[in-house]
Amino acid sequence: MSDPANTFAVTLSVNGQPHRIEVDARTTLLDALRDRLHLTGTKKGCALGQCGACTVLLDGKRIVSCLTLAVMAEGRPVTTIEGLADGDRLHPVQAAFVEHDAFQCGYCTPGQIMSAVGAISEGRAGSDDEIREQMSGNLCRCGAYTNIVAAVRDAAAQGG
């Protein structure tokens, strides 16, 4: 049971929608997204900020949500994998991942896609070497790295 003195009401702006929730001061953004808002596309991998499975965009920048407290995201725009598609139309990075078969088991895919979206929007996906460097914080146990690089390169070339 959480201590009421350590509980805060926060408004999280997730995928363009405000969500008013109460969280313990120690609640990570990852846990708030998954457990409180039921947005389970963001995966919990290592819980140490080392695998990238929990990557989301905060203020348009890539972060690992397992190391970010929910209270730190108060009033700031958060984008998760659920917020990328426009209805049935996939985001260009999502479409490129499908086209290039850039996933196998799919567990790391949401974090990979969110990291790729961030890298492209930051202008850091100009070459295969740069893509590999920018995506290095996202692990894929299945080893689909070649296809992931091809997908990011394709999406970046199309302005994704």
C-alpha positions as CSV (number, residue, x, y, z in Angstrom):
1,M,0.0,0.0,0.0
2,S,1.4,3.4,-0.9
3,D,1.9,6.2,1.6
4,P,-0.6,9.0,0.9
5,A,2.2,11.5,1.6
6,N,4.1,10.0,-1.4
7,T,1.1,9.9,-3.8
8,F,0.7,12.6,-6.4
9,A,-2.1,13.4,-8.9
10,V,-0.5,13.9,-12.3
11,T,-1.9,14.6,-15.8
12,L,-0.1,12.6,-18.4
13,S,-0.6,13.7,-22.0
14,V,-0.2,10.4,-23.8
15,N,-0.8,10.2,-27.6
16,G,-2.6,13.5,-27.6
17,Q,-5.0,12.6,-24.8
18,P,-4.8,13.8,-21.2
19,H,-5.0,11.2,-18.4
20,R,-5.4,12.3,-14.8
21,I,-4.0,9.6,-12.5
22,E,-2.7,9.2,-9.0
23,V,0.7,7.7,-8.7
24,D,3.2,6.9,-6.0
25,A,6.3,9.2,-6.3
26,R,8.4,6.1,-7.3
27,T,6.1,4.9,-10.1
28,T,8.0,4.8,-13.4
29,L,6.4,6.2,-16.6
30,L,6.6,2.6,-18.0
31,D,4.5,1.3,-15.1
32,A,2.0,4.2,-15.4
33,L,1.6,3.5,-19.1
34,R,1.2,-0.2,-18.8
35,D,-0.5,-0.7,-15.4
36,R,-2.6,2.5,-15.1
37,L,-3.3,3.5,-18.7
38,H,-3.3,-0.1,-20.1
39,L,-1.1,0.9,-23.0
40,T,0.8,-2.4,-23.1
41,G,2.7,-1.8,-26.4
42,T,5.6,-0.4,-24.5
43,K,7.5,-3.4,-23.2
44,K,9.2,-4.0,-19.9
45,G,12.5,-5.7,-20.6
46,C,15.4,-5.2,-18.3
47,A,14.0,-2.4,-16.0
48,L,17.6,-1.1,-16.0
49,G,17.5,1.2,-19.1
50,Q,19.8,-1.1,-21.0
51,C,17.6,-2.9,-23.5
52,G,15.5,-0.1,-25.0
53,A,12.2,-2.2,-25.0
54,C,10.5,0.6,-23.1
55,T,11.5,3.4,-25.4
56,V,8.9,6.2,-25.8
57,L,9.0,9.8,-27.0
58,L,8.8,12.5,-24.3
59,D,8.7,16.0,-25.7
60,G,9.6,14.3,-29.1
61,K,12.8,12.9,-27.7
62,R,13.7,9.2,-27.1
63,I,13.7,8.1,-23.5
64,V,13.7,4.8,-21.7
65,S,10.5,4.9,-19.7
66,C,11.7,2.4,-17.1
67,L,14.1,5.0,-15.8
68,T,11.8,8.0,-16.0
69,L,9.4,8.7,-13.1
70,A,5.8,9.3,-14.1
71,V,5.7,12.6,-12.2
72,M,8.6,13.9,-14.5
73,A,6.2,13.6,-17.5
74,E,3.5,15.8,-15.9
75,G,2.0,18.0,-18.7
76,R,4.6,16.9,-21.2
77,P,3.7,15.1,-24.4
78,V,4.3,11.4,-24.4
79,T,4.1,9.3,-27.5
80,T,3.9,5.5,-27.3
81,I,3.8,2.9,-30.1
82,E,0.0,3.1,-29.9
83,G,0.1,6.7,-30.9
84,L,2.0,6.4,-34.1
85,A,-0.5,5.0,-36.6
86,D,-3.2,7.2,-38.0
87,G,-6.2,5.0,-37.7
88,D,-5.5,2.0,-40.0
89,R,-2.6,3.8,-41.7
90,L,0.7,2.8,-40.3
91,H,3.4,5.3,-39.5
92,P,6.1,5.2,-42.2
93,V,8.6,3.5,-39.7
94,Q,6.0,0.9,-38.8
95,A,5.3,0.3,-42.5
96,A,9.1,0.0,-43.2
97,F,9.5,-2.5,-40.4
98,V,6.7,-4.7,-41.9
99,E,8.1,-4.3,-45.5
100,H,11.7,-5.2,-44.4
101,D,10.6,-8.0,-42.0
102,A,12.5,-6.1,-39.3
103,F,11.2,-8.2,-36.4
104,Q,11.0,-11.8,-35.4
105,C,9.5,-12.4,-32.0
106,G,8.3,-8.8,-31.9
107,Y,9.1,-8.1,-28.2
108,C,11.6,-5.4,-28.9
109,T,9.8,-4.0,-32.0
110,P,7.8,-1.2,-30.2
111,G,11.0,0.2,-28.6
112,Q,13.0,-0.3,-31.9
113,I,10.3,1.6,-33.8
114,M,10.1,4.4,-31.3
115,S,13.8,4.8,-31.2
116,A,13.9,4.8,-35.0
117,V,11.2,7.5,-35.1
118,G,13.2,9.6,-32.7
119,A,16.5,9.1,-34.6
120,I,14.9,10.1,-37.9
121,S,13.2,13.2,-36.4
122,E,16.5,14.2,-34.9
123,G,18.2,13.9,-38.3
124,R,20.4,11.1,-37.0
125,A,19.7,8.4,-39.6
126,G,21.8,9.4,-42.5
127,S,24.0,6.3,-43.0
128,D,23.9,2.7,-42.0
129,D,26.7,3.4,-39.5
130,E,24.8,6.3,-38.0
131,I,21.6,4.2,-37.8
132,R,23.5,1.4,-36.1
133,E,24.9,3.9,-33.6
134,Q,21.6,5.6,-32.9
135,M,19.8,2.2,-32.5
136,S,22.5,0.7,-30.3
137,G,20.5,1.2,-27.1
138,N,17.8,-1.1,-28.4
139,L,18.6,-4.8,-28.1
140,C,17.1,-7.5,-30.3
141,R,17.6,-11.0,-29.0
142,C,16.5,-12.5,-32.3
143,G,19.2,-10.7,-34.2
144,A,17.1,-8.9,-36.8
145,Y,19.6,-6.0,-36.9
146,T,20.3,-6.0,-40.6
147,N,16.6,-5.8,-41.4
148,I,16.1,-3.1,-38.7
149,V,18.8,-1.0,-40.3
150,A,17.3,-1.5,-43.7
151,A,13.8,-0.4,-42.4
152,V,15.2,2.7,-40.7
153,R,17.2,3.6,-43.8
154,D,14.1,3.2,-46.0
155,A,11.8,5.2,-43.6
156,A,14.4,8.0,-43.3
157,A,14.8,8.2,-47.1
158,Q,11.0,8.6,-47.4
159,G,11.0,11.3,-44.8
160,G,9.5,9.1,-42.1
